[in-house]
Every structure is written in C-alpha cells, then in structure tokens.
Amino acid sequence: MPGATTPLRRPARLPAALLAGALLLGGALSAPAAADTSTSTRAVAASPRTSVAAAGTAVRVNQVGYLPTGPKRATVATPATQALTWQLRSAAGAVVASGATAPRGADAPSGQSVQVADFSSYQGTGSGYVLTVDGADSVPFDIRADLYDALRADSMAFFYHQRSGVSIDASLVGPAYARPAAHLGVAPNKGDVSVPCQAGVCDYTRDVRGGWYDAGDHGKYVVNGGISTWLVVNSFERAKRAGKDAALGDGTLRVPERGNATPDVLDEARWELDFLMRMQVPEGKPYAGMAFHKVHDAAWTGMPLRPDQDVQPRELHRPSTAATLNLAAAAAQCARVFRPYDAAYADRCLAAARRAWAGAQANPAVIAPDSDGTGGGAYGDAQVTDEFYWAAAELYATTGESAYRDAVTSSAWHTSATAFTPYGFGWADTAALGRLTLATVPNGLPAADVARVRASVTTAADGYLSRMAAQGYAVPVPADGYFWGSNGEVADDAVVMAVAGELTGDGRYRTGALEAMDYLLGRNALGQSYVSGYGELSSQNQHHRFWAHQLDSSLPHPPAGSLAGGPDSALQDPVAQAKLTGCAPAACYIDDIGSYSTNEVAVNWNAPLAWLAAYAAERASTGEPPAAACAVTYRVDNVWSTGFTATVTVRNTGPTAVDGWQLTWAYAGGQRVTSAWNAAVTQNGTAVGARNADWNRVIAPGASASFGVQGTYSGTNSSPTAFALNGGACA
C-alpha cells in the first residue's frame, strides 16, 4: 500500500460533474486479476475497455443461489430491446420453468442496457441450476433452504482471522491461515503491550493488546471497531428477539472460546470490546474517560507482511470525541446483551460506557483530523452530534435513566429526517444506529415517540426499495453511492430493510434484504461475487498483507466469507486508475490486491455481511419454510373443452396491512391466461403474476382480495398448488 498517499476510509461524496462524466462513458467490465484463473466457461468476461455490447449478453445471478420461498431474479446485460425467453434448467438439463424477461433499458449506474428474468414462482430445490436467456447461460447455482448456513459461519469467522494479540489456531482455520500471535511485544513487533502516544499527546504508555486488525493493514481503530462490534452484537440481539439465537449460540462458530456457555458471536465481540476498553484514558490523566482514536504503525508497511513480522513502532493517537462515543455506545450495548451470560462483564461494560459518556460531555469537540493518515487511516469525523445521539440511545435503552433519555429527546437527530442518509449509515454517520435501537429495544419513550422512530426506519427502507425497483440490478444505493466501501453500504441498507420487516411483518422488506445479498453474490454489473469462496466468479485477491497469494504463492487467498469493498467510482488507487478509467460507477472494481480502494477487506464491511447472512439463514426450527402471512384459495368456476375461468382469493393472515401486492404462481397444465378482472395479470411461460388494482391495493389484516382469470388449456388444467405474495410463500 502506498504511504502518505493512502486515502481515508470514509464515504467520499462524488462531485456531480465527475459523476456525470462517468455516466456518459458507459459501463465497462473488468477482468479479475486473480491468481487462480479457473472460471466457468459460461462466464462472460471483457477487458476494461470492452463494451457490454461487444462482450455479448451476460446472465447475472446470485452465484450461490436462492431460497426456495425467496425472490429469484436475475439481470441480463444485453443490447436487445425486446423481451427474451428464459429457461431454468436443472442439473440434469431438464427445463423446470420458463418465461420471458422484462426489458428495463438503460441502467445508469452500470452503464448497461438490461433486462430482468423473474423465476420467483419456482420453489423446487436442488443444486446445479442454470438460467438460460437467449442462448446465454448463467453460472450454476443452488435453490435450497440451508443456502446461507455456511456463509453465516464464514462471514463471522473473518473476525477470528483478524484477531490481534493471539495465535490463530490451525485446528480452527486450517494450516494455511494459522499464524503466530502478533503485537504482544515480542520482537520484531514493537507493540501493543506498552504503546506510547504520538509526540505531545501523552507522557505514558498503554497496554492496548487484542482487538481486530481493521482491514488489510495492522491498524486498530476505535470508530470502526465501535460500529463493527455494535453490528456483531446487534445481530445476536435481533436473532434473540426473533427466537433464532440458537444458530448463533455456544458451539456454532470456530472460536477458541466455544463451550464456555456464552454465545460464540458474543465471545467474538468481546475480543474487540476488551480492546476498546483498553483504549480508554485512565483516571487522573488529561482527557480521562475518553478513548484514544486509534493505534497503528508509525509508517505504512509494505506487502506482503504477516502481522508478527511487523517491525514498525506503534503509536497511540490523540483521543477524539467520536472514538469516545463509539466506546460509550458499544459498551452500553454490551451491558444490555451480555448480562444474562456474564453479569460481571456487563457491569464492567456499563462502567466504561458511563465514563466515556462523561468524558465526551466534558470534551464535546475533540475532532480527529483528516490529515492524520500516515501509517494508518485517518477516520476523521468533524460532526459528532450523531455519535452523541447514538451513545445516548444505547445508554438509555440499557439503563432507562432520565439523563440519557433527556439527551436522546433533546438531540436534533431524534426528529431529523436525515438520520438515515441517502447512503445509509456508516462509521461517520451513526444517528441511524440510535434509531434502530430505540425502534427495537423496549424503552420508556412515549408511545407516539416510539411510533415515529419506527416509522423513520420503514420510511428509510421504503426509499431503498424504491431505489432497487428503479434499477436493473436492484441495488439500494444511489448512482453516486459507489464510493470506497460501497459493498458495506449495500449490506448496511439491507440491515435497515430487515429491521423494517421485523417491525411491520411486511415481506417486501425481507425480499429487499435478500436481493441486496443477491447483488453482493453476483447479480451486479460485473457478474462478480464480492465474497471470497462463494460463487464460481468470486473475489480472491482482496487487499491484505497476509492473505496475499497474488504476491506470494506461499501465502493464502482471503478465507471464504471475506467481503471486498466493491466499486469505487473515484478510482482512489494507482491500480484502479490504470485499469478502470472510463468505468461506469457500478463497474469500478477490479480483483487485484493492489486496488485498495475497490478491493480491500474491513471489519465494518464484514460485520453487516455477517448480520445479513445470519438473517438470511433463518428458517423455522423444524426445517420447514417460515409460517406464511397469507393464504390463497384457487377455485375453478367453469371449464369447457379448451377453456376455463377461475377465482383467486388471497387473504392477509399477518398482523399488518399489505399495501400494494403481487401474487405469483405457476401453471403446470398448459394453461394460458387470456383475460382477467380485478387485477392486472401477466404470464411468461408457466409463471403468472397478478398485481393489485388501485382500489384493492391495501389488504388489511384478516381481509381478502379476490380477482378472476379466464384462459385456455392444452393439458389437464390442474390447479396451481404454490403461491407467493410479494415474494413470500402463502399457505
């Protein structure tokens, strides 16, 4: 990694002129620069200067697969303007479903012309499915209920791999990934058991061992560690509310602490929490209670470099208000969630949170400068009122104390319409985290206040859904949202949609969250799975000093479950600048270890991926699909030699109103719909979809909507047996 020229890890907002220029240049596909070049012959590849039209059509799917009752859509990059025939084939080559694509035309973020194939009505299971569109094949994928079980574990295992201050055990990760303990004061390391401050910051040393290495370097940062820890713990807290926490419990992860009667996810979070609390300024010292902003090498190190071979001196950087409030928020959450498993540790976390809150109140504007980027990322953040709101929300949710409630309700962020930014949330934008906690953790706020907070979550999620519906690749980020770490942004947005689904019971939000996962796993402008080890065309050369196989064949690729940062239209590294000039925003990515602005790993990107994987993997404890929130009756009213009429009734069995609906099913008896009433009905092959009319778009809880169809048949005219409402299976 270059030294002083290494840019900051924060969401850079692109100037409008730059964005417009990028869009005018159109989409460009980059060929992955991977050490392992074995890829499917079905893959469509092109050089950075090759247009989509020259490369031919490409069928972009979730390369891991789809859930049987979930949404199943693919995007086809093609210059064709007319609808194209699609066929879903089993591993044996049999056509199990077919239909026609929906032309979408120009897709601005990708710079491509696209069409969408929707095969959601197919609910069979198996491996090796291939979607064929106009003669072009997708990579093979699965349809199965346990699709995300492995990713749930692997995305969390990323954090064990990133641990500092402990040897990484071959029995847990395999011999290729095992390594000695690092930064424990053993030569050639010069940290982290007695680390001095930068000149002029303090006159003492601190033991700041442990924690997670932040990304591809060996720095440890409180602001990024805080939000990452919050997401890991929140994943468990949400699963526990849903009664699904057993999948994250003790013995579910490959961590040394398994078997200690504490959920493994919390064990992993504790490794970072201990570090965060070690970063707190001790009593009797200037800035007491605050947190040092970061600890890392005095100068940038080269690549490759295993952490125990790092010879650079380590330095503590000046405390910051942002870091202190990250500590307060994460430690307050710890006190709430850890209490059933380790009350003494919960008390320790709460004491640290209270001290951090007091330290931030006493020093409300100690800002980390953007210029402090030598040897590590700056993580500068000049606005900390959102961190104050987040920390207050966590402390109030944990303690119920009036002082913290008053800090919540007096904050401008409590009523601001911009708590959820157009780019979601992130380490520099944390007000949304406070909203998510207040919306989901029981608290003493007035009912109207809680309702408004919850409505802000669903409003944000609705915005992401609208954005997805307007794009050919169903991405929740705006066209100017492809900045450093854009894949983390996608996963963060999916978290918000999933929480909206929890609050409302509306299946549209789960559909949106799952389609965000589709994007990360291959349904994107490049047909690239950004998660190592998942998909035939997955990233395998992410920027990392130890997982550096591209530079040294004796070193491993990143372990399975590691998320690449993703497209960065600002092209902020020399490799991206040399190889991606002219790319459309969503195509500004290359799988090259030198492209740290598009292809680095980081804890704050893997944390929402792990959250999302755990959520996506959830199913009923019996192994059956989740209970339906709808019930459908299909009644054949009249039949004649080659024709029929039928009435379809869908009843809302969920607790909340359905506002806007699409019912899908498949005909297996050669039926073709010729007309319909009380709904707009379309048919592609065997797949049928019915959309509401204006007057029956809302189905209240317990209420029903009925519509009729007339059609012809050439087979048995058998009634369909499986229906899905807004992507969710019905009874």
MARTORKOL-382795 format. One record per residue: residue in one letter; z, x, y of N, C-alpha, C in turn. Coordinates in steps of 0.05 Angstrom, whole numbers, plus 5000, padded with zeros to 4 digits. Layout:
BEGIN
AZXYZXYZXY...
***
This chain:
BEGIN
M500050174976500050005000500050185025P498450125045498450275069501150275082G501650465099504250485111504650295135A504550405159505250245182503350015187T501050025174499049805179499649565162T501549575143502149355126503049115143P501648885141502348655158504848505148L505748325165508148165159507547965138R509647895123509347675103510247415116R508747305134509347045145506746905149P506746635149504346475152503046515179A501046675180499646715205497846475211R497946375235496246145242493546255253L491446175240488846285248487846175275P486746345292485546235316483246055309A482945845325480845655320478045775319A477545965336474846085336474346235311L476346375301476046525276475546335253L477046115252476645925231473945805232A473045725255470345605257468245795248G468446045255466546245245466446265215A468846255203469046275174467646045161L468045805172466845575160463845575162L462745685184459945695187458545875167L460046075157458946265139458746155110G460145935104459945815078461545955057G461545835033463245935011462046174997A463846354990462946594975464846624952L463646684928465246734905465647024900S468147114895468647394890469047444860A467747644850468147714822470747864819P472547774801475047914797474648204789A476148384803476048664796478348724776A478048634751480148644732479648874712A481948994703481749204683480749094657D481648844649480748714625478448534632T476048604624473748444633472748244613S474348194592473547994573473947714585T471847574589471947304600470147124585S470446864588468846674574465946684584T464046664565461246664572460446414588R462246214587461745964602462345994632A463746204639464546244667462146294685V462146184708460146244728461246444748A460146674750461046884768458946954788A459747044811457947134832459147354848S457547504861458547714879459547594905P461047744921462047634946459747544965R457347634961455147554979453447334967T454047244942452347054929453146774936S451346604943451946324949452346164924V453745934927454245764905451545664893A449645604910447145504901445745714883A445945964890444646174874446146204848A448746164848450246204823449945974804G449045744814448745504796451245344797T451245114783453544944782455845074767A458245004774460645104761462644884758V463744844734465644634729468444744730R469944664750472544784755474744594745V476244684726478344524713480944674715N483144534709485644664703485244804676Q485245064676484445214653486545204631V489045134637491045084617490644814604G490144614621489544354610490844134627Y491243904614492243664627494243524609L495943364622497843204607496542944598P497142844574495742614564495742374583T498042324596498242094614497942174643G497242414649497042504676494142484687P493742564712491042564723489342784710K486842724707484942924694482442924711R482243094730479843114746478943404747A476343434750475043694753473143684777T472643914789470843934811468444094803V466044004811463644144804462344244829A461944514831460544634853457544624847T456044464863453244424857451744334882P449244414885447744314908446644034904A446943924879445843664873447243454891T445743254899446843044916447142784900Q445842754878446042514862448342544841A449342314832451442324811450442464786L452142614773451442764749452942654725T451742674702453042584678455142794668W457442704661459442884649460142784621Q460842974604461642914577464143084570L466142964559468443114549468143144519R468043394510467643454482470143574470S470643494445472943614430472143894421A474144034409473544304399471444294377A471144074364469144044343466343974355G466243934381463743864394463143574397A464943404387464443114389464943014418V463242834427463642724454465842504451V468042544466470242354464470442184489A469042254510468942094535466642184551S465642004568463342074585463341904609G461841984629461641834653459841964673A460141894698458542014720460442114741T459642334754461142454775460942294800A462742344818462742224845461942444865P459542434877458742634897460642634921R461542864929463242884953461943034976G459643174970458243304992459643565000A459343635026460443885036463443885036D464644095025467544135025468044375044A469144315068469344525088470944765080P473444735069474944975063473645165043S472145055024470845225004468045305012G466845165032464145225039462145145018Q462944965000461244884978460544584979S458444514965457744234961458844164933V460443954931461943904907461643614898Q462243564872462543304860465043304843V466143074838468643054823468142884798A469042984775469042844750471842754743D472242494739474842384733474942284705F476442414687476742324660479642254653S481042144673483842084670484341874649S482441694645482841474626482941574597Y481941814592482141924564484942024560Q486341934540489042004535489542124507G487342214495487542354469488842624473T489642754452490843024453489443214435G489643474441488343674425487943924441S486744124428486144384441483144424441G482244594459479444684459477444474471Y478444294487476544104500474844264520V472344174523470444284543469244054558L469244074584467843874601465143974608T463043824602460343904607459243724629V458143844650456943694672454143804677D452243634673449443704679448643964665G449544004640448844234625450744474628A452544464647454444694652457144624639D458344824626460844784612463244894628S465444754625467944874635469045074615V471145224622472545374602474145174585P474745254560476345064543479145024554F480144784549482844714558484144524538D486744484540488244304523488944044537I489543844521490843604531493243554512R495643594522498043564505500543524522A502543404510504943334525506643584531D506443794514508144034519506544244534L504644164550502844344563504244554580Y506344484594507644654613510244784604D510944744578513444854568513545154571A511345294563511345584564511445684593L509945544611509845634639512645584652R514045384644516745334654518445584649A518245694625519845934618518746184631D516046224630514946474640515146494671S514846274685515046294714517846354723M519846274707522646344713523246634704A521946724682522446994672521547204693F519747124711518847304732521247424747F523347264751525647364767527247564751Y527447534725528747744709527248004711H524647994709522948224712523448364739Q523948214760524248314787527148404793R528948384774531648464780531848764787S533548814806534349084814537149144804G537649394798540349474791541149414762V539249374744539749324716537349404700S537749514676535549574659534249314649I531649314647530149084637529749124607D530848944592531248974563528648904548A527749094531525349054515525648814496S528048764487528348534469527948264482L528048264509527648024524524848004536V523648224542521048214556518848364541G519448504519517448654505517448944515P516549134498516749414506515049494530A512749354534511049434557512449384584Y514249194585515549124610518349234613A519449354592522049464594522049704614R524349734628524549964646527450024651P528050274659530850344665531950194690A534550184691535750084715535050254740A534750124762533850264786535650194810H535650374829537150344854540150294849L541150474832544050484826545250754833G543950904851544951154860544451384841V542751344821542051544801539451674810A539451944811537152094820534752024802P532352004814531652074842532251854862N533151614854533751394873535951484892K535751374917537851434937539151174946G539350974930540750724935541150584908D542550354908543350194931546450154931V547950344919550750314917552350404941S550950554959552250654983550150695004V549150475016546850485033547750495062P546750685078547450685107545650505122C546450445146544850295164542750475178Q540750345189538950485207540550595230A539550805242541050925265541750715286G544250715295545050545316545850265307V545650205281546249935271549149915262C550050105246552850115237553550395230D556250445227557150715221558450725194Y557750545175558950545149556750495128T557350495103555450445082556350185067R554450075053554949825037553849855009D555249734990554249714963552649454962V549949484961548149244961546449254936R547649344914546149344889545349064880G543549044861542848794849540748644865G540548384859538448214872535748254860W533848124872531048144863529448314882Y527748484871525648604888523848384898D523248394923521948164936519148114927A517548324923514748284918513648524902G511448634912510248864899511549124906D513349124926514849364935517749334925H519449514934522249524924524149434946G523249294966524949184986526448934977K528748884989530248634983530948515010Y530248265014530348135040531947875038V533847845056535647605054534147355061V532347355081530947105088529147005065N527747185052526047095030527747045005G529847205001531647154979533046894981G533746815006535146565010533546325002I531146295012529546065005528746064976S528346304964527546314936529946234918T532346324925534646244910535045944912W534745834936535045544941533145384923L530645474921528745334904529445344875V530345574865531145604837533545424831V535545424848537845254844537144954847N535544894867534644624872533144514848S531544684835530144594811532044484790F534344624786536344524767537644284778E538344274804539744044815538043794813R535443824818533743584815533443494786A533143694768532943624739535543484730K537843574740540343444731540443154741R539443104766539442824775537642654758A535542774747533642624731534542614701G536742744695537642744667535942924649K534543124662532743304647533743594648D536243644655537143914659537544074633A537443934610537744084584535544294581A533144234591530944414589531244664605L533244664624533844904640536645014634G537744914612540544974606540945244593D543345284582544045544570542345584545G541245824542539645894519536645824522T535845734546533045654549531245874560L532446084572530946304584531646564571R529846764574530247034564531747194585V534347144586536047294605538447404589P539647624598541947744583544347554582E544647374601547047204603546946964584R544746924570544546684554546846674534G547846434529550146394511552846404525N552846394552555346404567556346134577A555045924567555745644574555045564602T553445734616552445664642549345644640P548145444652545245414651543845674659D541845754643540546014648539246024676V538245804686537045804712539145884733L541545794730543645864748544546154744D544546244720545146534715543146704730E540546634730538546794744539046784774A539546544784540146514813542546674821R544546694804547046834810546447134815W544447244801543847534805543047584834E541547394846540747424874543047344892L544547134885546747044902548847274906D549347414884551247634887550247844907F547647894906546548084925546747974953L546047724957546147614984548947634996M551047584980553747604990554547894995R553448084980553948374985552748455012M550748305021549448375047551048265071Q553248135066554848025088556548245101V556548245128558048445143561048385138P562648595131565448545125567148485150E569448375145571348305167572148565181G572648545207573548775222571248935233K568748875226566449025236564848855256P563348985273561648835291559748655275Y559348415285557648205271558948115245A561548125243562948035218561947755210G561447725184560547475173557547435173M556147585190553247575189552147725165A549547695161548247835138546248035149F546248275137544148465143541548335136H539548395153536948255149535548335123K535748605116534248695093535248975086V534449065062534849345054532249425040H531249665048528849765034528450065041D526350175031525750455034525250525064A525850775071525450855099522550885105A520850925085517950945089516550805066W514150725070512550595048512050795026T512450705001511850874978509050814968G507951004952505250974941505350814916M502950784904502650644879501050814859P501650784833503850624821506550764823L508650614820511350734822513350544809R514550634787516650484775519150504793P520750294795522950304815524950524811D525550604786527450814782526351084790Q523851104797522551354806522251374836D523351174850523151164879524951384891V523851564907525351784919526151734948Q525251504959525751454988528651394993P529651485017532351385025532151085030R534450955027534650665032536150615057E535550395071536850335097537450035099L539749985111540449715118539449665147H538249425151537149355177539049155191R538949165217540849015233541148725224P543648625224544048345218542348165235S541547935225540047745240541247465236T540847295256541747025254540346875231A537646925228536146785207537246865180A537747125175538747205149541547085144T543147075164545846975162545746675154L544046525166543846245159542646195132N540846365123539846355096542146395076L543846585082546146625065547946385065A548446265089550146035091549045805075A546445755077545245525063545245565032A544445805023544245854995547045864982A549045974996551745984986553045714985A552545545005553545275005552445114982Q549845134978548645004955549845104929C550345364927551645484903554345354898A555845314919558545204916558444924904R556344774911556044504901555044494872V553044654866551744634840553144794818F554445014825555845184805558545074797R559644894813562444814809563044714781P561344554768562044464741562144694720Y560944914727560745134707562545374713D563145424738564745644746566045584773A568345454773569545364798570345594816A571245814803572046044819569646164834Y567346174821564946274834564046084856A564245824851563545634872565345674896D567945724892569745774915568846024930R568046234915567146474928564646424945C562846264934560346204949561046044974L562845854972563545684995564845855017A566546035009567846205029565846375043A563846485029561746645041560046475060A559546225051557946045068559345985094R561945925092563445865117563546105136R563946345125564046585141561246635154A559146585139556446625150555946425172W556746175168556345965189557846045215A560246135212561846225235560546465248G559546655232558146885243555646815258A554146625248551646535262552346385288Q554446225287555246085312556146285334A557446495325558246695345555946875354N553846875339551547045346548946885341P548446685357546246495351543446595357A543146825368540446915376540047205370V540947305348540347575339537847565323I535647635335532947595324531947845311A530847815286529548045273526848085285P526148325295523648365309521248395289D518948295298516548325282515748625280S516748785297515949075298517249235276D519249125262520849275242519449255215G517149385213515549365189514849635176T516449835179516050095166517650105141G516350145118517750165093518249895080G517849675094518249405083517249195103G517048955094516148735111518248675133A517248585156519048535178520548265175Y519248065166520447795164521647725191G520147765212521147685239520947385242D522947265255523046975260524546925286A523046855307524246815333525546545337Q524946355319526146085321528046045298V530646005304532645975283534045715284T533245535302534545265302534145115276D531845165263531345035238533145145216E533745405217535645515198538445405202F539245355228541845235234541944955221Y539844805224539744535213539944535182W538444715170538544735140541344815131A542445015143545145105134547244885138A547044745161548944535166548644315146A546144245138545744035118546944115091E546644365083547744455058550744445059L551944545080554844545082555944265083Y554644085097555543805098555243665071A552943715057552543585031554643685011T555643935015557544054996560443975003T561043965029563843925037564443655048G562443515060562943265073564443285099E564843525109566543565133565043485158S566643375177565443265201564143475219A565243715219564043925236561143985228Y560743985202557944035193556243785197R557443555193555843305199555043295228D556743365246556043365274553843565280A553943795266551843995270549143895260V549243735239546743605229545643405249T547343215257546442995272545743065301S546943285311546343365338543943555340S542843635317540543815317538043655324A536343765340533743635346532043605321W532543775301530943755276531743515260H533943385265534743155249532942915254T531742905278529942685284527142775290S526643035290524043135297521943045277A519542985287517342915269515943155257T516843395265515443635256517143805237A519243685225520843835206519143925182F517343745174515343825154512843895170T512244155172509944245188507344175173P505044195187502544155173502144355150Y503644565150503444775129505744765109G507244545109509444515091511844665101F513444775083515744935090515345215081G517045395090516845675082519245825093W519346095088521646245097522146235127A520046195143520346175172520545885182D520245695164520245405171521945265151T524545245157526445145136527744875142A526944745164528244485170527744285148A525344305135524744115114526644145090L527844375086529744405064532244245070G533044245095535344075102534743775097R532343695104531543415099531543355069L530543535053530443485024533243455012T535143615022537843595012539143335021L538843265047540143025057538842775044A536342795036535042565024535842524995T536842724982537342704953540242744944V541842884960544642934952546342724966P547942574951549642364964551342484986N551342345009552842445032553842205049G555342265069556642055085555041975109L552542045112551041955135550641655134P550341515157549741235156547241165140A547240935128545040855111542340865126A542340785151539840795166538941075170D540841265174540141545177538941655151V540141595129539141695103536341575098A536041315104533341195100531241325117R531941395142529941535159529341815148V531341955139530842225127529042195103R529642005086527941965062525141885069A524841715090522141635099520641875109S522042075121520542315131519442475107V520842465084519742605061517242475051T517342205048515042065038512742075058T513342075084511142105103509742365101A511342585097510142845093508442845068A509542735046508042725021505442555024D505642335039503142175044501042345058G501942515077500042685090498642875072Y500242985053498943165033497043025015L497742775007495942614990493342555005S493642485030491242425046489342665048R490642895052489043145054487643205028M489043165006487943204980485543024974A485842764982483742574978481242634994A481542775016479242835033477843095025Q478943235005477743494998476743484969G474643634964473443634938475143764917Y476943954925478644084906481543974907A482043764921484643634922486843834928V486643964951488644164959490344044981P492944064980494643945001494744095027V493544335029493644495053491244435071P491644465098489344425116487344655114A485044615127482944815126483845085138D485745075157486645325169489245415156G489845315132492345385119492045595098Y489645725097489245935077490046205089F492746245091493746485102495246635080W496446865087497847025068499946855053G499646845027501446685010500646385009S498146325012497346045012497945894986N497946044963498645914938501545824938G503345974951506145884954506245634970E504645614991504545375007503745134991V501745164973500844944956503144854938A504545044926506744974909509044844924D509644944949511744824965511044534971D508544474978507644204983508044024959A507544144935507843984910510843914906V512644084914515444024913516143774929V515043764954515543534971514443284959M512043294947510843054934512542974911A513543164895515243084872517742954881V519043054902521442924912520842644923A518642614936517842344945517542154922G516542254900516342084876519042014865E520942204866523642144858524941924875L524441934901525641754919524441474917T521941454910520541194911519741074884G519541244864518541154838515541114839D514141194860511241154862509841384848G508241314828506841504811504741664826R503941574850501941724865502842004871Y505542034876506542294884506642484861R507342394837507142564814504342654809T502442464812499642534809498842764829G499742744853499142944873500343214866A502843214857504143464849502643594825L501843434806500443544783497743644791E496443514810493743614818494043874835A496343914848496844174861496944384840M498244324817498344514795495544574785D493844364783491044404775489744614792Y490144594818488944794837489845074830L492445114826493445384820492445494794L491745314775490945394748487945384744G486345364765483545394762481745194775R482744964783480944764796480944834826N479445044833479445144860476645264866A476245354890473645444898472545674882L474245824869473346064854473446024824G474445794815474745754786476645954775Q478746034790480546244783483346134778S484546184755487346134752488846354766Y490546274785492046474800494646554786V495146454762497646514747496946694724S497946934724497247124703497947014675G496147054656496646974629496046684623Y495146534643494746244640491846184648G490146134628487346074633485546304625E483146244618481246454610480446634632L480546534657479846704680482246714699S484346854690486746864706487147134719S488647134741489247374756490747564738Q490047824739491448024722491848294736N491148304761491448554776492948514802Q495048344802496548304826497748554837H498148564863499248804877502148834869H502749054854505449114845505649404837R507849524843508049814838508449894809F509649714793510049774765507949634748W507249384753505249244738502549324749A501749574744499549694758497449804738H496749644719494849734698492149814710Q491349684731488749754743488750044753L491050144760491250424770491950624748D493450524728494450704707494550534681S492750604662492550434638495050444621S496850624626499350634610501350424620L500850304643502550104655501549824649P503249624649502349354642501049204665H499549004657498848794677501248634684P501248474705503448304711504048114687P506548054682507247884660506247604664A505947454642505047184643506847024661G505746854678507346684695507646794723S506247004730506447124757504247014775L505046894797503146764815502146954837A499446974839498247124861498446974887G498547124909498947004935496746804943G494246874936492046684940490446734965P488346574969486446624991487846665018D486946865033487846935059485446975077S484746775093482246795108482347005130A484747105136484947315157484147585147L483747625121482947875108484648105119Q487148125111489048305123489548555108D487748645091487948895078485149015075P484949285071482349415070480549315047V481749255024480049155002478848885009A480448705019479348445027477248475049Q477748645068475848685089473148805079A473348975059470949095049469348915030K470748735016469448584994469248284999L470548185020470647895023469547805050T468347975066467347895092465247675087G465547465103463747235100464747015083C467147045072468246845054469146595069A468746365057470046125067473046135062P474645995078477546035076478646015048A477845815032478945775006477845974985A475946144993474746334975475446624982C477346665000478046935009480247054992Y479447104967481347214947479847404929I481147624921480047804901482247904883D481747914857483748004838483548304837D484548434857484548734859487348814868I488449014855491249104861491549204890G489349284902489449384929489449164950S488848914942488748694962491448564964Y493248694978495948594980496148334997S494148285013494248035029493347785014T491847824992490947594976492147594948N493147824939493747854910496447974904E498247964923500948054917502547834903V504747914890506647724880509047714898A510647504897513047494914514947284903V517547324906519447134896519246864908N518446854934518346584947515746434939W513946554925511646414914512246334885N513446504870514146434842516346224840A518046214860520246014860519145724860P517345654878516345374877514545334852L513145544843511645514818513545444795A515845584793517745524772518845244775W519445164800520344894805518344694795L515744734802513644554795513144544765A513244774752512844784723515044634709A517544664717519744514705519344214708Y518444134732518043854737515643744721A513543894720511143804705511743794675A513543964665514043964636515843744627E517043594646518943384638517543154624R518843064603517942824589520442694576A520042454564522342314552523442484530S526142474526527442644506526442594478T525242364473524242304446521542444441G520442554462517742674460515542484466E516342224471514342024479513742044509P511541934518510941934547513141784562P513541854587515641714603515141414604A517341264607517140974608515240894631A513640694624511640604644512940444666A511740464690512640294712510740064717C509140004697507239784699506639684670A505839434669505039314644502339164649V500539184630497939064633497338874610T496138644616495038464595492138444600Y490638454578487638424579486938184562R485937974574485337724560482337664561V481037654538478237574536478137274539D476737174560476636884565474336754551N471936874552469536764539467936984527V466636914504464837104491462336954483W460037074487457536974476455937204463S453537164456452137344439452237634448T451737684474451737954484453437984509G455137784515456637794540459437694537F461037734558463837654557464937644585T467137494588468837514612471637574604A473137704621475937764615477537774640T480137714637482037724659484037954653V484438124674486238344671488538294691T491038314681493338274698495138524696V495838634719497538864720500138784734R502438834721505038764732506539014739N507839014762509439244772512239214760T512839394741515439394728517339604740G516439734762518139944775519839824796P521539994808523539894828522439874856T520039974861518939974888516139854888A515239764912512639644914510439854910V508239764898505839924896503939844919D503440034936501839984960499140124956G497139984947494540094940494540174911W492640074896492640124867489840164856Q489640324835487240354819488140344790L486940154775487540134746485140244731T485640414712483440534696483840484666W481640464652481640434623478940524612A478640514586476140594574475340374554Y472740314554471540124535470440284511A471240194487470340334463468240174447G467639924457465839754442463139714454G462239904469459539884481459439694504Q461639624517461639434539460639564565R459239404581458439484608459139264627V460739324648461439134668459039074686T458438814690456238744707457138614733S459538504734460638384759463638364756A464938324779467838294779468738134803W471238034802472337884824475237954827N476137944852478938014860479538314858A477638484852477938774852475138894852A474939144862472439294862472439454836V470539394818470539524792468039694789T468439944781466240134775466440234747Q464240324736464240434709462440674707N463540894695461941134689462241194659G460141144644460341174616462240974604T464241074589466240894578468540834597A468741004618471040994636470640774657V472640604661472540384681474840414700G474340364725476440364746476240114763A478540004769478739764786480539824809R479539784834481139824858481839554871N484139554884485039304897483239214918A483338954923482138834948484138864970D483238814995485138835017487538655014W487038415004489238215004491238254981N490538404960492338444938493138734934R492938894955493539184952496439244947V498239064955501139104951502038934927I503339064908504538924885507538974887A509038774893511938804896513238844869P515638964868517038994842517238724828G516338714803516438474787514038294791A512338344811510038184816507538284801S505438124802503038194787500538154804A498438274796495838234808493838204785S492038004788490037944767487237964779F485338044763482538044770480837994745G478337934750476637864728474138044726V473038074702470638224698468738064681Q466238104685464137994667462438234659G461538224633460038454624458438394599T456938584590455438574565456638764545Y455938714520456838904499454738924477S454839154464452939204442454339274416G456939284417458539354393460339134385T462939194384464939004374466338844396N465938924421467438804444470438814440S471339044429474239074425475639104451S478038994454479639014479480739294482P480739404507482039664511484939654505T486039884497488839894489490540074507A489340224525490840404542489940374571F491840334589491240314617493040504633A492040584657493540764674493340654703L495640634716495840534744496340774762N494540834780494741064798495441314783G494241344759494541584743496841584724G498541384725500841364707500441154686A501041214660500541034638502140784641C500940564633502240294633502940214604A504940034602505639924576503639704568
***
